[in-house]
Structure formats: C-alpha cells, structure tokens
Amino acid sequence: VEQGLVPQEGFRPWALAVTDGNTVMGPSLSDPKDCELMMIVGLPASGKTTWAEKWVRDHPEKRYVLLG
C-alpha cells in the first residue's frame, strides 16, 4: 500500500503462509558440492531436449531444473 499498490480481496502475504502451515519446505543443501550443473551442446534437432527431459524424469531425486 505504501508503494501505491492495493492488494486484491483475499490477498495474504507469502510470509503468512509459513505461520499458517500452508508451505512445504524443500531440502536444504548445506554444501555447494551437493549442487550440479549440466550443459548440453549440440546441433539443432539432434535430440538434446528429448535427452534432457528423459534424464530429469529418470532422476527425480536430483531435483533438476531444466532451462532452455
């Protein structure tokens, strides 16, 4: 409101979701060594996206985020 924005009816700030118990906390990675980045390089239409989507689907425990 201070910035000129008026919340819609029924709006509740995200911070209240934690106190209401409406959140699911994800895993916390305590060590950067637990993180992983993969970059795929190849010619157009060579199957990169198909391979990446299958890899993400086959490894749900890794919680990959597919970009691109």
Backbone hydrogen bonds in HBPLUS format (Angstrom, degrees):
<---DONOR---> <-ACCEPTOR-->    atom                        ^
c    i                          cat <-CA-CA->   ^        H-A-AA   ^      H-
h    n   atom  resd res      DA  || num        DHA   H-A  angle D-A-AA Bond
n    s   type  num  typ     dist DA aas  dist angle  dist       angle   num
A0004-GLY N   A0001-VAL O   3.02 MM   3  5.14 163.0  2.05 113.7 114.8     1
A0011-PHE N   A0008-GLN O   3.04 MM   3  5.54 154.8  2.11 140.2 139.0     2
A0016-LEU N   A0013-PRO O   3.01 MM   3  5.64 144.1  2.14 115.0 124.2     3
A0017-ALA N   A0014-TRP O   2.92 MM   3  5.41 148.7  2.01 113.9 123.3     4
A0020-ASP N   A0016-LEU O   2.89 MM   4  6.07 145.4  2.01 147.8 158.1     5
A0022-ASN N   A0017-ALA O   2.90 MM   5  5.07 153.7  1.97 156.9 157.5     6
A0021-GLY N   A0018-VAL O   3.19 MM   3  5.18 148.7  2.30  97.9 107.2     7
A0034-ASP N   A0031-ASP O   2.84 MM   3  5.64 167.6  1.85 127.8 132.0     8
A0035-CYS N   A0032-PRO O   3.07 MM   3  5.46 162.9  2.10 111.6 117.1     9
A0051-TRP N   A0047-GLY O   2.93 MM   4  6.00 163.3  1.95 150.9 155.6    10
A0052-ALA N   A0048-LYS O   2.87 MM   4  6.08 164.4  1.89 152.7 157.5    11
A0053-GLU N   A0049-THR O   2.87 MM   4  5.99 166.0  1.88 154.8 158.1    12
A0054-LYS N   A0050-THR O   3.11 MM   4  6.26 156.9  2.17 144.5 150.6    13
A0055-TRP N   A0051-TRP O   2.89 MM   4  6.12 157.7  1.94 151.0 157.7    14
A0056-VAL N   A0052-ALA O   2.96 MM   4  6.18 163.6  1.98 154.7 157.8    15
A0057-ARG N   A0053-GLU O   3.03 MM   4  6.15 159.3  2.07 142.6 148.7    16
A0058-ASP N   A0054-LYS O   2.83 MM   4  6.00 150.8  1.91 149.7 157.8    17
A0059-HIS N   A0055-TRP O   3.12 MM   4  6.20 120.3  2.49 139.2 152.7    18
A0059-HIS N   A0056-VAL O   3.32 MM   3  5.29 148.9  2.42  97.7 106.5    19
A0062-LYS N   A0059-HIS O   3.17 MM   3  5.78 156.0  2.23 116.5 122.6    20
A0063-ARG N   A0060-PRO O   3.14 MM   3  5.43 151.9  2.22 108.1 116.1    21
